[in-house]
């Protein structure tokens, strides 16, 4: 799907028949730039990440002034990089933003905060499990890929059921969006990623009344004013979630 050939505004100006998720990955952090695995570590947005969130808010305001009703609820991971992004976008709108710890990034345990090279040096066997996307490979103090996926999908399904028929703005992390994409498209957990997860890109998933999930837009960047697309896709350029 060539998402860039589509337009977010044109999509959201039409009400879905069922439910809709507008998915946003948090803005850039310094650890993103350094390609460090952030996991549950609470890393703040850097100046560039805050600008990305502000540009997204500005774009949403411009659509709202045209009479577009964007979303009904805003739900965010409780980690500060996602929370600050969501708060910048949502502002003082009602209802207030909700926080959900089930939307946290994967817990990398004792490898949190390291780059891929540092992980390789510290624990080659565990890093091989990460690199090769082995679903049940254990990770000391953290989550296996399958445990992470199960947590995210369970949270996503619960939010969908609790807000059936509504449009949800969901702000989370690259790994979380990766899991949701796989869940909605049927991509295997062990398959290497072929889709992009830009900071503050816009992604839209519609769920029809029969419960079928449709990815209608992915990695749309039209609101970021050519903000270096692809520069900071995720910690290791999409090869590991």
N, C-alpha and C positions, 0 to 999 in steps of 0.2 A: 504493500500500500504506500503510495507516495503522499504522505500526510501534508507535505508542503504545498501540494497542488490544491488542497482544501483550505477553507478559511474558518477559523474558530467562531468568529462573529456570525457568519452565515449559519453555522451548525446550531449554536445555542439560541439563535433567534427563533428557532422552531422547537416547540415543546415536544419532548419524547412521549411515546405512547405509554411507557412504563417509568422506570427509574433511570437516573443518569448519575454518573460519577465524573466530576472534573478533577483530575489528578495532577498534583504539582509536587515536584521534588523541591526541597529547600534550596535557598540560594547558596552561593559559593562560600566555602570556608577556607582558611589557610591550609588546613589539612587536605582538602580536596586538591588544592594546587600542588601540594607536596606528595600527593597520591598515597596518603596514609589511610589505613582502614579505621574509620572513626568508631564504628560499632555503637555501644551505649555511652561512650565518652561524650560528655556534654561540651561540644565545641561551638563557639559562637560564630555567627556570620562575620565575614570580613566586609570591608567597605564596598567591594564589588558585589558581594552577595546581597547586601542591603539595597544597593541600587537596583539589582535585578528584581527584588521584591517590590520596590517602589514603582518600577516600570510596569510591573504586572498590575499593581493597584491602579495606576493611572489608566491603563488600558481598560480595566474593568469599569472604572468610572465613566470613561468615554462611551462604552457600550450602554451603560445604565442611563446616560443622558439621552440616548437614542430610544429609550423605552424598552431595552432588553432586560428581562428578568433572568439573572444569571444562575442563582442557586438559592436553596432554602436553608441549608445548614452548613456550617463550617466545622470540620473535625480534623484535628491535627495530632500527630505524635507529640508526646510531652517533652521530647528533647529540645533544647533551646534553639538549635538551628532551624528546626521545623516550626517550633512555636513562634519564634520571632518572624519567620516568613509569613506564617498564617496571620499573625496579629497585624503585620504591615498591610497585608491584602484586605483583611476583613474589617479592621478598625473597630469603630463603635457600632457597627451594624447589629441589628437584632434578628434572631436570637444570638446570644453571646457564643463565642467560639467554644467548642468542647475539646478536651484533651483525652487521648486514648493511648495508654502505654502499650497496647497490643500492636500499635503502628510503629514501634521503635525499629531502628535498623537491627540487623543481625548482631548478636553478641559474639564477638570474636575472642572472648576470654583473655587468656594470657598473651594473645597476639594483637590485641587492640592497640592502636596507635602506631603500629609498625608499617613500613612500606613492604611491598612484595619481596624486595631483595633482603630486607631485614628479617622477614618471616622465614625466608629460605635458609638464612644463616642460623636462625634460632631453632627452627623445628622443620627440617626438610620434609619429613613424612606428612606432617599436618598440612604444610603448604602445598604439597602435591595433591592432597585431598581437596583443598580449596581450588587449586588451579584446574583440576580435572573434573570439578563439580561432582564429586562422589557423594550422593545424597546422605548416606549413613556414616560417613567418615567422622569419627569423634573429634572434638576440639576442646582441649583442656580448659575448663572454666567457662566455656561458651556453648553455643548451639550448633548442632549439626545442620547441614543444609536442609534436611527433611524436617527437623524440628522447627527451624525458622519458617520454612514454607507453610507448615501446618498452622503455626501461630498466626501468620499474616492472613492466610486464606480464611481461617476461622473468624478472625476479626472483621475482615471484609464482608463475609457472608452475614455476620451478625448485624453489622451496620446496615447492610442492604435490606435485611428483613425488618429491622427496627424503623427504617425510613422508607418503606416501600412507596413507590409513586412520587418520590421527591428527587430533587437534584442536590447532590452532596458535593461540596468542595472539600477534597481530602488532601491534606498536605503532609507529606512523609519523606521517605528516603529512597535512594536509588535501588537498594536491594528490595525494599518493600514494593516499589512499583514494578520491579522485575518479576516478583512472585505473582502479583496481580495480573500482569500481562500474560504470564504462562497459564495461570488459572483460567483466564477468559478465552484464550486462544487454543488451549490444549497442547502447548509446547511442552516437551519433556523437560523435567527438572535438570537432567544432566546435560542437556544440549547447550553448547556455547552460545552466548548472546549474540544476536545479529541485529538488535534494535538499539536505539539510542536512548539515553537517560540524562539529557541536559539539565543543568540547574535551572529551575524556574520555567522550564518548557511547559506547554499546556497539552494535556492528554485527555481524551474523552471516551468513556465507555458507557454505552446504553444497554439497559437490561429490559427486554420486552416483557409484556404481561405474562408470557409463558415461561419466563425465567431464562431465556436465551441471551447470552452476552455477546455484544458486538463492539469491537474496538473501531470507533469511527474516526478518530484522530489521534495521532501519536507524534510526540516530539515537535510540536508546532512552536516556532520561535518568532512569529511575525510581530509580537508585542515588544521584543527586546532590542529593537533598533539596530539590527545586525551586530548583536553583542557577542562577537567572537564565537559563532556557532561551532560546537564540537570541541572547543578548547578544554573544557572540564566536564567530560561526560560522566565519569565516576572514577573511583580511586585507581583503577588499572584499566582505563579505557574500555570498560565493558566486558573484559575477559573473565572476571571473577565477581560474583555477587556475594 
